Amino acid sequence: MNWQRTVNDALVRFTGVRLQRVRAVPAGTAGGTATGAAAGGAAAPAVAAEELVRPPADPEADRLLRAPVFILSPVRSGSTLLRAVLNAHSMLHAPHELHVRRLTVGFGTGLSEKAMSALGHNRADLEHLLWDRVLHRELVRSGKSVIVDKTPANAFAFRRIAACWPDARFVFLLRHPASIATSWHEAAPDKRTPEEAALDALRYMRAVERARGALTGLTVRYEDLTADPEGETRRICDFLSVPWERGMLSYGAPEVVQKGLGDWKDKIQSGTVQRGRELPDPAAIPEALIPICRKWGYLQAGEGGDP
């Protein structure tokens, strides 16, 4: 028995915690974190294995939360604005980014794993119970009836989220890909070049597009939300089966404005919906983003070069 195992066994006996090496995966994989290797972030786990995509055995008994709402969007696409607008509704609770998919459960001993297995639970089942409990507690504390989670990295875990909550509802928030890339670079210019920002943001765009192809939901464009906030919020309220409220248009200062939990820039702190930046010149769009620009309808055939 080597010294690492001796230390680990002692930790288990006295604290119930076991240290485990995490296998690094290249940042370009579909399960990337909020900031990939190009952005100076740590490598991320790969897409969830099939055994982690498990629906509840009994949704009525296993889930406290009912019909949660998830905004699936790339980074820097206006999701903090949308969550602030929705949170101003008397029935909708849209807190800062919660990152619940990163909450994991481990077995301290082989006996605990064996015991849970005898009950029919694998690690995914226990993690889903934890996720559900955290979101449900947050909703109950808010005094509202519907929770909205807008963590952009959820796009990489849409299959697990849809399996965890079979009654979940999804809002897909899109923005011009070149505007996303520019904003992503401006958010941390010392961490990523414009080219790196475009490639890193493209991972999120592709993940959102995969989710749009697999799930039923409502697609909203950032440009439409900022140009016609009343019309777009009415459309969202219809989708969520809640009455529209005028107070959504003047959402006030968000409670949490902090890097890593959402947009922290001055515009989001204004408390009202402001017009978005002008759309980029088609000729200036990075080559890597041209296909997704066309797929999302931001470029017509023949615009933006060859790809």
N, C-alpha and C positions, 0 to 999 in steps of 0.2 A: 504494500500500500504506500503510495507516494505522499509527499507532504501536502499537496493540494487536496487530495482526498481526505486526509486526516483533518485538515482545517474545515473542509466542507461538512464532514460528519459531526464535528464539534458544533458548527453553526446550526445544523439541523437539530441536535439534541437540546441546545440551549435557547435557540430563537425560533426554530421551525422554518428557517430560511435556508435555501440551498443556492449557491452561486452556479450559474450555468453559462457557458460560452455561447454567444450569439453568432451564428454564421452570417458573415457579410455577403451581400448580394450587390452586383453593380447597380448604380443609381438609375440606369436606363430601363430597368425592369418595370413591369406595370404596377408593381406595388410600392412605388417610391414614396419618400416622405415629402413633407411640405417644401423642403429645399434639398435638391439632389446634389450629387458630387460636383456638378458644375457650379453650384452655388455655395460650395464649401460645407455642405451638410454631410451627415453620416449616411452610409449605405443603408438601404431599406430592405425589409423582408420581401420575399417574392409574393406573387398572387396566392391567396389562400388555397390550401389544399382542399380537395373535395370533402374530406372528413370535417372540415371547419364550416362548410356551407350546409348547416343542419337546421331545418325548421323546428319549432317547438313541438314536442310530442303531443301536448295538449295546449293550444294557444290560450284557451280560456283560463286554465289553471296556472300556466307557466309565465304569462305576461300580465303585468300590472298596467302597462301603457297601452293605450288604444289609438290606432290610426295616427302615429307620429308622422311629421312632415320633414322631409330631408331636401335641402337645396343642394343639388349637385352642380358644381361649377368649377371652372379652372380658377387658379389664383388670380388676383387683381382683375376680377370680372364684375365687381360691384356687389358681391354677396354681402358685405357688411352693410352697405346702403339698404339692400333689400331686407335684411334681417332687422335693421333698425325701423324701417317702415312697417314691417309686419308686427314687430314687438309693440308698436304704438296702438295696436288693435286690442280691444278689451278682452278678447277671447284667445289671442295668440301670444304664446310666450316664446320669444326667440332670443336666447341668451348668446353670449360670446361663443366662439369656437370651443367645443367641448372635447374633441379628440377621443371620444369613448372607444373607438376601435383600437386604440393603443393600450387600453386597459386589459391586462392579461391575467390569467389564473395559472398557477403552477401547483404541482403535487409535491408536498414536502417529503413524502416517503412513498415507497411502493405500495404500502398498505392503504394509504389514502386514495391512491389511484385505483387500486383493486376494489375498495369499498364503493367509490363513485361509479366504477364500471358495473358493479353488481346492481346499482340503482338505475343503470341505463344511461349514465352521463359520461360523455367524453369532455375534453378540455373546452371545446366550442360551446357545448351546452352550458357549462358553468360560466364561461365568459359572457354568453348572451344573457344569462340571468343577471349578471353583474351590470352589464350595459343597461338592461331594462330597468333595474332598480335605481341606478344613478339618474337616468332621465326622468323616471317617474317621480322620484323625490324632488328633483328640481322643478318639475311641473306643479306638484302639490304645494311647494313653498311659494310659487308665484301666485297661486289663487286663480289661475286661468284654466282653460279646458283643453288646449291643444299646444303641444310643444313643436318647435321648429328648430332643427339643427342645420347649420350652414357650413360646417367644416369642409373646406375644399378637398382635403385628402380623402374624404369619404368616397369620392369618385372611384378610388382604387379598390374599394371594398364594397361596391354596390351589391354584389351577389350575396355576401354575408349579411348585409343590412336588410336586404329584401327577404332573406331566409329567416333572419331573427324576428322580424316583424312582418308577417305575411300581409297585414293590412296597411302597411306603410304607404304614404303618398309621396310623390316625387315632383319637384319643380326643377327643371333644367334651365340654368341661367347661362346665356351665351353673351359674348362680346366680340367685337372685331378682333381676330387673333393678333394682328399687328399692334393694336392698342394694348392688349394684354401683355405682349412681350415688352413693349416700351415701358409700361407701368412696372412690370416685374424687374426690369433693369433699374429703373429710377428708385425703386424701393431699397435697393442695396447695391449701388454702383461699384462699391469697393469689393463686392463678393462675386459679381458675375458681369461679364462683358455683354453688350447687346446681343451678340451671336449666341452666347451661352444662355442668356435669358430666354431667347426665342426657342431654343431646343429644350430647355428645362420646362418652360410653360407648355410646350407642345405635348409633353407627356400627360399633363392634366387634360388638355383638350381632347386627346385621343381617348383617355379614360372616360370622360364625359360622353363622348360620342358612342363608345361601346355601351355605356349605360342607357343612352337614348334608344339604342337599337334593341335592347333587351327588356326594358321596363316601359310600363305605361305611365305617362305623366304629362305635365304642362310645360311647354317651352316658352321662356320669357327672354327677351333681348334687353341688355343693359341700355342700348341706345333708345329703345322704345320706352323703357321705364323712366329715363331722364327727360325725354321729350314730351311724354304724355303720362305723368305719374297717376293721374286719376283714372284714366282709361285702363292702364295696366293693372293697377291695384284692384279695380273692380273685377277684372278678368281673373285675377288670382283668388279673390274672395269667392267668386262663383265656383271656381275649381275646388276650393276648400270647404264649400257649403257654409260660409259664415257671411253675415251681412256686412256690406261695405261701410266703413266709418271715415269721415272726413279728417279726423285727427291723424290718420296715417300719413297725410301729406306734410304735416309739421311734427316730426317725430321727436324733436328735442335732442339734447345731448345724450349720446349713448352712455350707459353706466360704466362700461368697461372699454377703454380706449388704450390698447396696449399691443405692441408689436408681438406677433405670434398668436394672438387671440382674435385678430381681425385687423381692419384698416385703422391706422392711428393718425392719418394725415388730417390737415386742417379742414378739408372739404367735408369729410364725414362728420366733423364736430360742429358743422354749421347748424345742424338741426332741421334742415329743409332739403328737399331734393333739388339738386343743381344740374344744369345742363352738362352733358359729357363733352369731352374734347372732340374736336373735328376728326372725321374719319381720315385715315392716312391715304396718301396718294398711292394708287395701285402700283405705280412703277417703283415705289420705295418699299414694298412689302418684301420681307426676307423670303428667299426662294423656298426654304423649308416649310413655310407657312402657307404657301399658295394653295396646295390641295385642300387643306382644312378650310381656308377662306372660301373656296368654291363650294365645298360641301355644305357649309353653313350659310351660303347665299350672299356672302360679302363681296364676291367677285363673280363676274359673268364670264362666259366663255370668251377666250381671247384676251382677257385682261390679266395683267400681272406676270406675263412671261410664259414659258413653255410648260412647267410641271402640271 
